[in-house]
Amino acid sequence: MHEHPPFPWMELAQIGFGLMGLSPAAFWACSPRELTLAAQAKGHGRGTAAPLERGQLTELMANFPDGDQNART
């Protein structure tokens, strides 16, 4: 008999509430399959992430520069 891993409710709740901005009513009205598909469409779940677009990378680099490469902390 095969043991299945537990359903990732915590991960989907974080995606649903935090990233997608679903209300609790909207989140709980979704089926697990709908939540999984929505998470995958947003680039989340199953260990995948949506790649950054060039503009997003440039913005991150501007907001969080590496600083002086010769400085020691």
All heavy atoms as TSV, in Angstrom:
chain	resi	resn	atom	element	x	y	z
A	1	MET	N	N	0.844	-1.180	0.000
A	1	MET	CA	C	0.000	0.000	0.000
A	1	MET	C	C	0.890	1.245	0.000
A	1	MET	O	O	1.870	1.320	0.715
A	1	MET	CB	C	-0.907	-0.029	1.220
A	1	MET	CG	C	-1.862	1.131	1.266
A	1	MET	SD	S	-3.087	0.906	2.561
A	1	MET	CE	C	-4.508	0.668	1.547
A	2	HIS	N	N	0.558	2.214	-0.829
A	2	HIS	CA	C	1.356	3.426	-0.966
A	2	HIS	C	C	0.843	4.513	-0.032
A	2	HIS	O	O	-0.344	4.785	0.020
A	2	HIS	CB	C	1.317	3.936	-2.408
A	2	HIS	CG	C	1.950	2.998	-3.379
A	2	HIS	ND1	N	3.310	2.972	-3.581
A	2	HIS	CD2	C	1.423	2.053	-4.196
A	2	HIS	CE1	C	3.586	2.062	-4.482
A	2	HIS	NE2	N	2.448	1.482	-4.879
A	3	GLU	N	N	1.780	5.125	0.690
A	3	GLU	CA	C	1.461	6.281	1.518
A	3	GLU	C	C	1.579	7.530	0.663
A	3	GLU	O	O	2.590	7.742	0.002
A	3	GLU	CB	C	2.446	6.395	2.684
A	3	GLU	CG	C	2.173	5.521	3.859
A	3	GLU	CD	C	1.061	6.052	4.753
A	3	GLU	OE1	O	0.943	7.273	4.938
A	3	GLU	OE2	O	0.314	5.212	5.248
A	4	HIS	N	N	0.573	8.359	0.677
A	4	HIS	CA	C	0.628	9.629	-0.037
A	4	HIS	C	C	1.055	10.710	0.944
A	4	HIS	O	O	0.636	10.698	2.097
A	4	HIS	CB	C	-0.730	9.982	-0.645
A	4	HIS	CG	C	-1.153	9.051	-1.730
A	4	HIS	ND1	N	-0.582	9.074	-2.977
A	4	HIS	CD2	C	-2.066	8.059	-1.757
A	4	HIS	CE1	C	-1.139	8.140	-3.727
A	4	HIS	NE2	N	-2.037	7.503	-3.008
A	5	PRO	N	N	1.868	11.665	0.479
A	5	PRO	CA	C	2.235	12.768	1.373
A	5	PRO	C	C	0.995	13.594	1.696
A	5	PRO	O	O	0.032	13.604	0.921
A	5	PRO	CB	C	3.252	13.565	0.562
A	5	PRO	CG	C	3.019	13.192	-0.854
A	5	PRO	CD	C	2.459	11.799	-0.839
A	6	PRO	N	N	0.994	14.267	2.827
A	6	PRO	CA	C	-0.175	15.081	3.172
A	6	PRO	C	C	-0.375	16.202	2.153
A	6	PRO	O	O	0.580	16.678	1.531
A	6	PRO	CB	C	0.160	15.638	4.552
A	6	PRO	CG	C	1.634	15.531	4.679
A	6	PRO	CD	C	2.054	14.377	3.816
A	7	PHE	N	N	-1.609	16.599	1.983
A	7	PHE	CA	C	-1.919	17.673	1.043
A	7	PHE	C	C	-1.318	18.974	1.566
A	7	PHE	O	O	-1.414	19.289	2.750
A	7	PHE	CB	C	-3.440	17.820	0.874
A	7	PHE	CG	C	-3.810	18.728	-0.256
A	7	PHE	CD1	C	-3.787	18.268	-1.558
A	7	PHE	CD2	C	-4.150	20.047	-0.014
A	7	PHE	CE1	C	-4.106	19.112	-2.608
A	7	PHE	CE2	C	-4.475	20.892	-1.062
A	7	PHE	CZ	C	-4.454	20.420	-2.351
A	8	PRO	N	N	-0.684	19.767	0.710
A	8	PRO	CA	C	0.028	20.973	1.159
A	8	PRO	C	C	-0.889	22.171	1.421
A	8	PRO	O	O	-0.787	23.219	0.785
A	8	PRO	CB	C	0.993	21.242	0.001
A	8	PRO	CG	C	0.262	20.734	-1.194
A	8	PRO	CD	C	-0.482	19.509	-0.704
A	9	TRP	N	N	-1.788	22.023	2.382
A	9	TRP	CA	C	-2.735	23.109	2.681
A	9	TRP	C	C	-2.025	24.393	3.071
A	9	TRP	O	O	-2.429	25.485	2.663
A	9	TRP	CB	C	-3.708	22.693	3.784
A	9	TRP	CG	C	-4.770	21.769	3.311
A	9	TRP	CD1	C	-4.937	20.456	3.642
A	9	TRP	CD2	C	-5.828	22.066	2.387
A	9	TRP	NE1	N	-6.009	19.929	2.992
A	9	TRP	CE2	C	-6.589	20.896	2.207
A	9	TRP	CE3	C	-6.201	23.215	1.684
A	9	TRP	CZ2	C	-7.701	20.846	1.381
A	9	TRP	CZ3	C	-7.311	23.154	0.856
A	9	TRP	CH2	C	-8.040	21.982	0.709
A	10	MET	N	N	-0.982	24.295	3.904
A	10	MET	CA	C	-0.287	25.502	4.365
A	10	MET	C	C	0.305	26.267	3.181
A	10	MET	O	O	0.168	27.480	3.088
A	10	MET	CB	C	0.808	25.136	5.368
A	10	MET	CG	C	1.529	26.340	5.948
A	10	MET	SD	S	0.488	27.394	6.970
A	10	MET	CE	C	0.363	26.380	8.419
A	11	GLU	N	N	0.955	25.552	2.273
A	11	GLU	CA	C	1.549	26.194	1.105
A	11	GLU	C	C	0.468	26.853	0.238
A	11	GLU	O	O	0.617	27.991	-0.198
A	11	GLU	CB	C	2.331	25.187	0.281
A	11	GLU	CG	C	2.992	25.797	-0.947
A	11	GLU	CD	C	3.705	24.759	-1.796
A	11	GLU	OE1	O	3.207	23.625	-1.926
A	11	GLU	OE2	O	4.762	25.094	-2.331
A	12	LEU	N	N	-0.629	26.148	0.007
A	12	LEU	CA	C	-1.697	26.721	-0.813
A	12	LEU	C	C	-2.375	27.896	-0.120
A	12	LEU	O	O	-2.751	28.869	-0.766
A	12	LEU	CB	C	-2.725	25.656	-1.187
A	12	LEU	CG	C	-2.271	24.697	-2.280
A	12	LEU	CD1	C	-3.354	23.661	-2.558
A	12	LEU	CD2	C	-1.930	25.435	-3.559
A	13	ALA	N	N	-2.522	27.832	1.202
A	13	ALA	CA	C	-3.105	28.959	1.942
A	13	ALA	C	C	-2.201	30.183	1.825
A	13	ALA	O	O	-2.679	31.303	1.629
A	13	ALA	CB	C	-3.334	28.587	3.396
A	14	GLN	N	N	-0.896	29.988	1.933
A	14	GLN	CA	C	0.041	31.103	1.800
A	14	GLN	C	C	-0.039	31.713	0.402
A	14	GLN	O	O	-0.017	32.929	0.247
A	14	GLN	CB	C	1.463	30.637	2.102
A	14	GLN	CG	C	1.680	30.307	3.560
A	14	GLN	CD	C	2.996	29.610	3.819
A	14	GLN	OE1	O	3.618	29.060	2.918
A	14	GLN	NE2	N	3.425	29.620	5.064
A	15	ILE	N	N	-0.131	30.869	-0.600
A	15	ILE	CA	C	-0.251	31.366	-1.975
A	15	ILE	C	C	-1.602	32.042	-2.175
A	15	ILE	O	O	-1.687	33.139	-2.719
A	15	ILE	CB	C	-0.048	30.222	-2.989
A	15	ILE	CG1	C	1.415	29.749	-2.953
A	15	ILE	CG2	C	-0.437	30.661	-4.400
A	15	ILE	CD1	C	1.667	28.455	-3.691
A	16	GLY	N	N	-2.664	31.371	-1.732
A	16	GLY	CA	C	-4.017	31.902	-1.920
A	16	GLY	C	C	-4.236	33.233	-1.220
A	16	GLY	O	O	-4.727	34.192	-1.812
A	17	PHE	N	N	-3.863	33.296	0.062
A	17	PHE	CA	C	-4.087	34.521	0.829
A	17	PHE	C	C	-3.011	35.567	0.552
A	17	PHE	O	O	-3.311	36.729	0.309
A	17	PHE	CB	C	-4.113	34.225	2.336
A	17	PHE	CG	C	-5.264	33.342	2.758
A	17	PHE	CD1	C	-5.027	32.255	3.584
A	17	PHE	CD2	C	-6.553	33.588	2.353
A	17	PHE	CE1	C	-6.071	31.436	3.993
A	17	PHE	CE2	C	-7.601	32.773	2.749
A	17	PHE	CZ	C	-7.358	31.695	3.568
A	18	GLY	N	N	-1.753	35.142	0.595
A	18	GLY	CA	C	-0.654	36.091	0.497
A	18	GLY	C	C	-0.376	36.603	-0.897
A	18	GLY	O	O	-0.246	37.804	-1.116
A	19	LEU	N	N	-0.267	35.703	-1.854
A	19	LEU	CA	C	0.113	36.113	-3.207
A	19	LEU	C	C	-1.074	36.439	-4.101
A	19	LEU	O	O	-1.004	37.339	-4.926
A	19	LEU	CB	C	0.966	35.027	-3.864
A	19	LEU	CG	C	2.312	34.767	-3.192
A	19	LEU	CD1	C	3.021	33.602	-3.871
A	19	LEU	CD2	C	3.172	36.012	-3.235
A	20	MET	N	N	-2.153	35.679	-3.932
A	20	MET	CA	C	-3.295	35.883	-4.816
A	20	MET	C	C	-4.340	36.814	-4.205
A	20	MET	O	O	-5.224	37.281	-4.895
A	20	MET	CB	C	-3.927	34.532	-5.164
A	20	MET	CG	C	-2.957	33.619	-5.901
A	20	MET	SD	S	-3.591	31.958	-6.138
A	20	MET	CE	C	-4.815	32.275	-7.386
A	21	GLY	N	N	-4.240	37.054	-2.897
A	21	GLY	CA	C	-5.163	37.976	-2.235
A	21	GLY	C	C	-6.586	37.466	-2.127
A	21	GLY	O	O	-7.520	38.258	-2.097
A	22	LEU	N	N	-6.752	36.151	-2.072
A	22	LEU	CA	C	-8.098	35.600	-1.944
A	22	LEU	C	C	-8.661	35.864	-0.557
A	22	LEU	O	O	-7.931	35.848	0.436
A	22	LEU	CB	C	-8.085	34.080	-2.176
A	22	LEU	CG	C	-7.685	33.582	-3.559
A	22	LEU	CD1	C	-7.637	32.055	-3.562
A	22	LEU	CD2	C	-8.638	34.087	-4.614
A	23	SER	N	N	-9.954	36.088	-0.488
A	23	SER	CA	C	-10.616	36.175	0.811
A	23	SER	C	C	-10.742	34.757	1.354
A	23	SER	O	O	-10.676	33.782	0.588
A	23	SER	CB	C	-12.004	36.803	0.656
A	23	SER	OG	O	-12.863	35.904	-0.047
A	24	PRO	N	N	-10.943	34.605	2.663
A	24	PRO	CA	C	-11.149	33.251	3.191
A	24	PRO	C	C	-12.309	32.529	2.497
A	24	PRO	O	O	-12.205	31.344	2.185
A	24	PRO	CB	C	-11.431	33.480	4.674
A	24	PRO	CG	C	-10.682	34.739	4.990
A	24	PRO	CD	C	-10.839	35.582	3.741
A	25	ALA	N	N	-13.388	33.241	2.225
A	25	ALA	CA	C	-14.541	32.612	1.568
A	25	ALA	C	C	-14.172	32.116	0.172
A	25	ALA	O	O	-14.540	31.008	-0.221
A	25	ALA	CB	C	-15.711	33.583	1.490
A	26	ALA	N	N	-13.430	32.928	-0.572
A	26	ALA	CA	C	-13.021	32.530	-1.926
A	26	ALA	C	C	-12.044	31.363	-1.872
A	26	ALA	O	O	-12.137	30.433	-2.680
A	26	ALA	CB	C	-12.405	33.712	-2.667
A	27	PHE	N	N	-11.106	31.406	-0.916
A	27	PHE	CA	C	-10.136	30.318	-0.781
A	27	PHE	C	C	-10.842	29.000	-0.497
A	27	PHE	O	O	-10.602	27.998	-1.166
A	27	PHE	CB	C	-9.134	30.639	0.332
A	27	PHE	CG	C	-8.174	29.525	0.611
A	27	PHE	CD1	C	-7.068	29.340	-0.196
A	27	PHE	CD2	C	-8.377	28.654	1.667
A	27	PHE	CE1	C	-6.168	28.307	0.050
A	27	PHE	CE2	C	-7.485	27.623	1.929
A	27	PHE	CZ	C	-6.383	27.447	1.121
A	28	TRP	N	N	-11.731	28.989	0.498
A	28	TRP	CA	C	-12.381	27.737	0.890
A	28	TRP	C	C	-13.447	27.286	-0.102
A	28	TRP	O	O	-13.857	26.127	-0.098
A	28	TRP	CB	C	-12.945	27.843	2.301
A	28	TRP	CG	C	-11.836	27.897	3.309
A	28	TRP	CD1	C	-11.492	28.958	4.084
A	28	TRP	CD2	C	-10.899	26.862	3.613
A	28	TRP	NE1	N	-10.400	28.644	4.849
A	28	TRP	CE2	C	-10.013	27.368	4.589
A	28	TRP	CE3	C	-10.705	25.553	3.159
A	28	TRP	CZ2	C	-8.962	26.613	5.115
A	28	TRP	CZ3	C	-9.658	24.807	3.691
A	28	TRP	CH2	C	-8.807	25.333	4.651
A	29	ALA	N	N	-13.868	28.184	-0.991
A	29	ALA	CA	C	-14.825	27.793	-2.026
A	29	ALA	C	C	-14.135	27.050	-3.177
A	29	ALA	O	O	-14.794	26.368	-3.955
A	29	ALA	CB	C	-15.554	29.024	-2.562
A	30	CYS	N	N	-12.815	27.185	-3.270
A	30	CYS	CA	C	-12.052	26.510	-4.324
A	30	CYS	C	C	-11.837	25.041	-3.973
A	30	CYS	O	O	-11.666	24.684	-2.813
A	30	CYS	CB	C	-10.687	27.161	-4.499
A	30	CYS	SG	S	-10.725	28.825	-5.136
A	31	SER	N	N	-11.825	24.215	-4.985
A	31	SER	CA	C	-11.462	22.811	-4.786
A	31	SER	C	C	-9.943	22.716	-4.710
A	31	SER	O	O	-9.239	23.619	-5.178
A	31	SER	CB	C	-11.979	21.957	-5.944
A	31	SER	OG	O	-11.242	22.241	-7.124
A	32	PRO	N	N	-9.400	21.648	-4.138
A	32	PRO	CA	C	-7.945	21.480	-4.135
A	32	PRO	C	C	-7.351	21.541	-5.547
A	32	PRO	O	O	-6.285	22.118	-5.748
A	32	PRO	CB	C	-7.742	20.103	-3.502
A	32	PRO	CG	C	-8.912	19.947	-2.584
A	32	PRO	CD	C	-10.050	20.603	-3.340
A	33	ARG	N	N	-8.045	20.981	-6.508
A	33	ARG	CA	C	-7.542	21.022	-7.888
A	33	ARG	C	C	-7.498	22.451	-8.413
A	33	ARG	O	O	-6.532	22.856	-9.054
A	33	ARG	CB	C	-8.409	20.157	-8.803
A	33	ARG	CG	C	-7.913	20.165	-10.246
A	33	ARG	CD	C	-8.602	19.153	-11.073
A	33	ARG	NE	N	-8.050	17.868	-10.663
A	33	ARG	CZ	C	-8.289	16.727	-11.273
A	33	ARG	NH1	N	-9.065	16.695	-12.315
A	33	ARG	NH2	N	-7.762	15.616	-10.848
A	34	GLU	N	N	-8.538	23.250	-8.133
A	34	GLU	CA	C	-8.547	24.649	-8.573
A	34	GLU	C	C	-7.407	25.437	-7.930
A	34	GLU	O	O	-6.731	26.222	-8.597
A	34	GLU	CB	C	-9.883	25.309	-8.229
A	34	GLU	CG	C	-11.043	24.812	-9.039
A	34	GLU	CD	C	-12.383	25.289	-8.506
A	34	GLU	OE1	O	-12.547	25.434	-7.284
A	34	GLU	OE2	O	-13.272	25.517	-9.350
A	35	LEU	N	N	-7.185	25.225	-6.638
A	35	LEU	CA	C	-6.101	25.915	-5.951
A	35	LEU	C	C	-4.741	25.524	-6.526
A	35	LEU	O	O	-3.874	26.374	-6.736
A	35	LEU	CB	C	-6.133	25.605	-4.452
A	35	LEU	CG	C	-7.279	26.239	-3.676
A	35	LEU	CD1	C	-7.347	25.661	-2.272
A	35	LEU	CD2	C	-7.134	27.748	-3.637
A	36	THR	N	N	-4.563	24.239	-6.783
A	36	THR	CA	C	-3.303	23.761	-7.337
A	36	THR	C	C	-3.061	24.352	-8.720
A	36	THR	O	O	-1.961	24.820	-9.024
A	36	THR	CB	C	-3.285	22.225	-7.393
A	36	THR	OG1	O	-3.460	21.719	-6.064
A	36	THR	CG2	C	-1.985	21.696	-7.957
A	37	LEU	N	N	-4.075	24.350	-9.564
A	37	LEU	CA	C	-3.937	24.915	-10.911
A	37	LEU	C	C	-3.653	26.411	-10.861
A	37	LEU	O	O	-2.821	26.919	-11.613
A	37	LEU	CB	C	-5.184	24.632	-11.743
A	37	LEU	CG	C	-5.402	23.172	-12.139
A	37	LEU	CD1	C	-6.768	22.994	-12.787
A	37	LEU	CD2	C	-4.296	22.703	-13.059
A	38	ALA	N	N	-4.337	27.121	-9.966
A	38	ALA	CA	C	-4.094	28.561	-9.827
A	38	ALA	C	C	-2.685	28.824	-9.336
A	38	ALA	O	O	-1.998	29.724	-9.826
A	38	ALA	CB	C	-5.116	29.181	-8.872
A	39	ALA	N	N	-2.209	28.015	-8.386
A	39	ALA	CA	C	-0.850	28.175	-7.867
A	39	ALA	C	C	0.175	27.903	-8.962
A	39	ALA	O	O	1.161	28.633	-9.102
A	39	ALA	CB	C	-0.622	27.244	-6.680
A	40	GLN	N	N	-0.050	26.877	-9.755
A	40	GLN	CA	C	0.872	26.559	-10.841
A	40	GLN	C	C	0.860	27.656	-11.898
A	40	GLN	O	O	1.896	27.990	-12.463
A	40	GLN	CB	C	0.528	25.207	-11.450
A	40	GLN	CG	C	0.869	24.059	-10.528
A	40	GLN	CD	C	0.371	22.713	-11.044
A	40	GLN	OE1	O	-0.408	22.634	-11.992
A	40	GLN	NE2	N	0.819	21.656	-10.394
A	41	ALA	N	N	-0.313	28.226	-12.153
A	41	ALA	CA	C	-0.403	29.312	-13.132
A	41	ALA	C	C	0.357	30.541	-12.650
A	41	ALA	O	O	0.907	31.292	-13.454
A	41	ALA	CB	C	-1.866	29.674	-13.388
A	42	LYS	N	N	0.429	30.730	-11.337
A	42	LYS	CA	C	1.180	31.839	-10.755
A	42	LYS	C	C	2.667	31.496	-10.629
A	42	LYS	O	O	3.442	32.281	-10.135
A	42	LYS	CB	C	0.629	32.196	-9.369
A	42	LYS	CG	C	-0.701	32.879	-9.389
A	42	LYS	CD	C	-0.519	34.322	-9.763
A	42	LYS	CE	C	-1.785	35.105	-9.457
A	42	LYS	NZ	N	-1.596	36.520	-9.686
A	43	GLY	N	N	3.043	30.278	-11.024
A	43	GLY	CA	C	4.439	29.886	-10.963
A	43	GLY	C	C	4.857	29.321	-9.624
A	43	GLY	O	O	6.021	29.362	-9.267
A	44	HIS	N	N	3.917	28.799	-8.854
A	44	HIS	CA	C	4.201	28.249	-7.535
A	44	HIS	C	C	3.764	26.800	-7.471
A	44	HIS	O	O	2.942	26.349	-8.236
A	44	HIS	CB	C	3.482	29.051	-6.454
A	44	HIS	CG	C	3.881	30.477	-6.450
A	44	HIS	ND1	N	5.052	30.910	-5.908
A	44	HIS	CD2	C	3.280	31.566	-6.967
A	44	HIS	CE1	C	5.144	32.205	-6.070
A	44	HIS	NE2	N	4.092	32.623	-6.713
A	45	GLY	N	N	4.318	26.109	-6.514
A	45	GLY	CA	C	3.945	24.718	-6.308
A	45	GLY	C	C	4.848	23.775	-7.071
A	45	GLY	O	O	5.486	24.122	-8.056
A	46	ARG	N	N	4.969	22.592	-6.590
A	46	ARG	CA	C	5.774	21.541	-7.221
A	46	ARG	C	C	7.228	21.955	-7.424
A	46	ARG	O	O	7.879	21.536	-8.356
A	46	ARG	CB	C	5.173	21.107	-8.549
A	46	ARG	CG	C	3.754	20.633	-8.464
A	46	ARG	CD	C	3.707	19.208	-8.109
A	46	ARG	NE	N	2.320	18.786	-8.040
A	46	ARG	CZ	C	1.942	17.728	-7.408
A	46	ARG	NH1	N	2.817	16.973	-6.798
A	46	ARG	NH2	N	0.684	17.387	-7.373
A	47	GLY	N	N	7.729	22.860	-6.543
A	47	GLY	CA	C	9.132	23.237	-6.611
A	47	GLY	C	C	9.497	24.123	-7.787
A	47	GLY	O	O	10.648	24.279	-8.108
A	48	THR	N	N	8.512	24.727	-8.433
A	48	THR	CA	C	8.807	25.589	-9.565
A	48	THR	C	C	8.566	27.039	-9.184
A	48	THR	O	O	7.809	27.348	-8.284
A	48	THR	CB	C	7.923	25.249	-10.775
A	48	THR	OG1	O	6.559	25.456	-10.415
A	48	THR	CG2	C	8.122	23.814	-11.216
A	49	ALA	N	N	9.226	27.898	-9.843
A	49	ALA	CA	C	9.025	29.324	-9.651
A	49	ALA	C	C	9.064	29.991	-11.012
A	49	ALA	O	O	9.818	29.580	-11.895
A	49	ALA	CB	C	10.107	29.905	-8.750
A	50	ALA	N	N	8.252	31.000	-11.156
A	50	ALA	CA	C	8.256	31.747	-12.411
A	50	ALA	C	C	9.576	32.503	-12.519
A	50	ALA	O	O	10.028	33.092	-11.545
A	50	ALA	CB	C	7.078	32.720	-12.442
A	51	PRO	N	N	10.213	32.462	-13.663
A	51	PRO	CA	C	11.476	33.188	-13.813
A	51	PRO	C	C	11.232	34.691	-13.770
A	51	PRO	O	O	10.162	35.178	-14.136
A	51	PRO	CB	C	11.977	32.749	-15.192
A	51	PRO	CG	C	10.768	32.290	-15.914
A	51	PRO	CD	C	9.823	31.762	-14.865
A	52	LEU	N	N	12.237	35.413	-13.302
A	52	LEU	CA	C	12.152	36.868	-13.287
A	52	LEU	C	C	12.262	37.403	-14.703
A	52	LEU	O	O	13.015	36.880	-15.524
A	52	LEU	CB	C	13.301	37.465	-12.471
A	52	LEU	CG	C	13.282	37.261	-10.974
A	52	LEU	CD1	C	14.554	37.843	-10.363
A	52	LEU	CD2	C	12.069	37.896	-10.353
A	53	GLU	N	N	11.518	38.450	-14.962
A	53	GLU	CA	C	11.678	39.160	-16.222
A	53	GLU	C	C	12.836	40.128	-16.053
A	53	GLU	O	O	13.221	40.471	-14.925
A	53	GLU	CB	C	10.388	39.898	-16.577
A	53	GLU	CG	C	9.232	38.946	-16.867
A	53	GLU	CD	C	7.949	39.674	-17.197
A	53	GLU	OE1	O	7.967	40.909	-17.327
A	53	GLU	OE2	O	6.922	38.995	-17.318
A	54	ARG	N	N	13.400	40.589	-17.136
A	54	ARG	CA	C	14.575	41.456	-17.079
A	54	ARG	C	C	14.309	42.704	-16.241
A	54	ARG	O	O	15.134	43.108	-15.430
A	54	ARG	CB	C	15.022	41.842	-18.490
A	54	ARG	CG	C	16.267	42.674	-18.518
A	54	ARG	CD	C	17.434	41.851	-18.045
A	54	ARG	NE	N	18.642	42.651	-18.053
A	54	ARG	CZ	C	19.728	42.336	-17.398
A	54	ARG	NH1	N	19.770	41.239	-16.693
A	54	ARG	NH2	N	20.774	43.093	-17.447
A	55	GLY	N	N	13.155	43.305	-16.412
A	55	GLY	CA	C	12.818	44.508	-15.648
A	55	GLY	C	C	12.743	44.238	-14.151
A	55	GLY	O	O	13.164	45.071	-13.341
A	56	GLN	N	N	12.210	43.075	-13.778
A	56	GLN	CA	C	12.135	42.719	-12.365
A	56	GLN	C	C	13.530	42.530	-11.779
A	56	GLN	O	O	13.807	42.962	-10.658
A	56	GLN	CB	C	11.322	41.434	-12.186
A	56	GLN	CG	C	9.855	41.582	-12.518
A	56	GLN	CD	C	9.154	40.241	-12.546
A	56	GLN	OE1	O	9.608	39.306	-13.205
A	56	GLN	NE2	N	8.039	40.151	-11.830
A	57	LEU	N	N	14.410	41.888	-12.528
A	57	LEU	CA	C	15.784	41.688	-12.079
A	57	LEU	C	C	16.493	43.031	-11.925
A	57	LEU	O	O	17.169	43.278	-10.919
A	57	LEU	CB	C	16.543	40.789	-13.047
A	57	LEU	CG	C	18.019	40.564	-12.728
A	57	LEU	CD1	C	18.193	39.918	-11.359
A	57	LEU	CD2	C	18.670	39.718	-13.807
A	58	THR	N	N	16.335	43.911	-12.893
A	58	THR	CA	C	16.964	45.230	-12.830
A	58	THR	C	C	16.476	46.000	-11.607
A	58	THR	O	O	17.273	46.627	-10.898
A	58	THR	CB	C	16.669	46.016	-14.123
A	58	THR	OG1	O	17.169	45.271	-15.234
A	58	THR	CG2	C	17.303	47.397	-14.096
A	59	GLU	N	N	15.179	45.937	-11.337
A	59	GLU	CA	C	14.617	46.617	-10.170
A	59	GLU	C	C	15.174	46.038	-8.867
A	59	GLU	O	O	15.541	46.778	-7.953
A	59	GLU	CB	C	13.092	46.503	-10.191
A	59	GLU	CG	C	12.411	47.244	-9.067
A	59	GLU	CD	C	10.905	47.159	-9.130
A	59	GLU	OE1	O	10.354	46.659	-10.129
A	59	GLU	OE2	O	10.271	47.584	-8.154
A	60	LEU	N	N	15.255	44.719	-8.776
A	60	LEU	CA	C	15.821	44.092	-7.585
A	60	LEU	C	C	17.285	44.492	-7.390
A	60	LEU	O	O	17.717	44.776	-6.263
A	60	LEU	CB	C	15.715	42.564	-7.681
A	60	LEU	CG	C	14.370	41.960	-7.360
A	60	LEU	CD1	C	14.384	40.464	-7.668
A	60	LEU	CD2	C	14.010	42.175	-5.902
A	61	MET	N	N	18.029	44.520	-8.482
A	61	MET	CA	C	19.440	44.886	-8.398
A	61	MET	C	C	19.603	46.340	-7.942
A	61	MET	O	O	20.515	46.660	-7.179
A	61	MET	CB	C	20.134	44.647	-9.738
A	61	MET	CG	C	20.259	43.171	-10.081
A	61	MET	SD	S	20.818	42.841	-11.774
A	61	MET	CE	C	22.441	43.554	-11.761
A	62	ALA	N	N	18.707	47.211	-8.396
A	62	ALA	CA	C	18.769	48.617	-7.988
A	62	ALA	C	C	18.373	48.778	-6.516
A	62	ALA	O	O	18.978	49.564	-5.783
A	62	ALA	CB	C	17.858	49.462	-8.876
A	63	ASN	N	N	17.369	48.033	-6.079
A	63	ASN	CA	C	16.887	48.140	-4.698
A	63	ASN	C	C	17.783	47.438	-3.695
A	63	ASN	O	O	17.807	47.804	-2.519
A	63	ASN	CB	C	15.464	47.603	-4.588
A	63	ASN	CG	C	14.461	48.487	-5.278
A	63	ASN	OD1	O	14.661	49.689	-5.428
A	63	ASN	ND2	N	13.365	47.900	-5.722
A	64	PHE	N	N	18.494	46.416	-4.119
A	64	PHE	CA	C	19.327	45.622	-3.223
A	64	PHE	C	C	20.707	45.402	-3.843
A	64	PHE	O	O	21.063	44.287	-4.219
A	64	PHE	CB	C	18.653	44.275	-2.927
A	64	PHE	CG	C	17.293	44.409	-2.333
A	64	PHE	CD1	C	16.163	44.299	-3.131
A	64	PHE	CD2	C	17.131	44.682	-0.987
A	64	PHE	CE1	C	14.896	44.438	-2.590
A	64	PHE	CE2	C	15.868	44.810	-0.432
A	64	PHE	CZ	C	14.749	44.703	-1.234
A	65	PRO	N	N	21.500	46.484	-3.938
A	65	PRO	CA	C	22.825	46.337	-4.552
A	65	PRO	C	C	23.730	45.455	-3.702
A	65	PRO	O	O	23.562	45.355	-2.484
A	65	PRO	CB	C	23.340	47.774	-4.624
A	65	PRO	CG	C	22.602	48.494	-3.545
A	65	PRO	CD	C	21.254	47.834	-3.470
A	66	ASP	N	N	24.676	44.817	-4.361
A	66	ASP	CA	C	25.624	43.963	-3.659
A	66	ASP	C	C	26.550	44.764	-2.765
A	66	ASP	O	O	27.110	44.243	-1.813
A	66	ASP	CB	C	26.453	43.147	-4.653
A	66	ASP	CG	C	25.632	42.070	-5.323
A	66	ASP	OD1	O	24.615	41.656	-4.756
A	66	ASP	OD2	O	26.019	41.636	-6.422
A	67	GLY	N	N	26.733	46.020	-3.045
A	67	GLY	CA	C	27.620	46.856	-2.236
A	67	GLY	C	C	29.058	46.699	-2.666
A	67	GLY	O	O	29.369	46.151	-3.714
A	68	ASP	N	N	29.938	47.159	-1.813
A	68	ASP	CA	C	31.368	47.119	-2.082
A	68	ASP	C	C	31.858	45.679	-1.981
A	68	ASP	O	O	31.833	45.078	-0.913
A	68	ASP	CB	C	32.110	48.017	-1.099
A	68	ASP	CG	C	33.594	48.112	-1.411
A	68	ASP	OD1	O	34.077	47.487	-2.377
A	68	ASP	OD2	O	34.288	48.852	-0.680
A	69	GLN	N	N	32.314	45.133	-3.089
A	69	GLN	CA	C	32.780	43.750	-3.119
A	69	GLN	C	C	34.056	43.557	-2.317
A	69	GLN	O	O	34.395	42.461	-1.932
A	69	GLN	CB	C	33.000	43.296	-4.569
A	69	GLN	CG	C	31.723	43.239	-5.374
A	69	GLN	CD	C	30.764	42.194	-4.837
A	69	GLN	OE1	O	31.152	41.084	-4.489
A	69	GLN	NE2	N	29.502	42.545	-4.760
A	70	ASN	N	N	34.782	44.662	-2.046
A	70	ASN	CA	C	36.030	44.576	-1.293
A	70	ASN	C	C	35.824	44.739	0.207
A	70	ASN	O	O	36.741	44.504	0.983
A	70	ASN	CB	C	37.021	45.633	-1.788
A	70	ASN	CG	C	37.402	45.369	-3.240
A	70	ASN	OD1	O	37.623	44.234	-3.637
A	70	ASN	ND2	N	37.439	46.436	-4.035
A	71	ALA	N	N	34.624	45.156	0.612
A	71	ALA	CA	C	34.352	45.353	2.045
A	71	ALA	C	C	34.198	44.006	2.739
A	71	ALA	O	O	33.690	43.052	2.181
A	71	ALA	CB	C	33.080	46.176	2.206
A	72	ARG	N	N	34.645	43.965	3.969
A	72	ARG	CA	C	34.504	42.746	4.764
A	72	ARG	C	C	33.553	43.024	5.908
A	72	ARG	O	O	33.615	44.068	6.534
A	72	ARG	CB	C	35.847	42.286	5.316
A	72	ARG	CG	C	36.773	41.848	4.215
A	72	ARG	CD	C	38.040	41.334	4.778
A	72	ARG	NE	N	38.903	40.992	3.655
A	72	ARG	CZ	C	39.838	40.087	3.729
A	72	ARG	NH1	N	40.038	39.450	4.840
A	72	ARG	NH2	N	40.587	39.822	2.694
A	73	THR	N	N	32.710	42.060	6.190
A	73	THR	CA	C	31.772	42.222	7.298
A	73	THR	C	C	32.102	41.278	8.413
A	73	THR	O	O	32.760	40.311	8.269
A	73	THR	CB	C	30.328	41.986	6.839
A	73	THR	OG1	O	30.245	40.694	6.261
A	73	THR	CG2	C	29.889	43.047	5.876
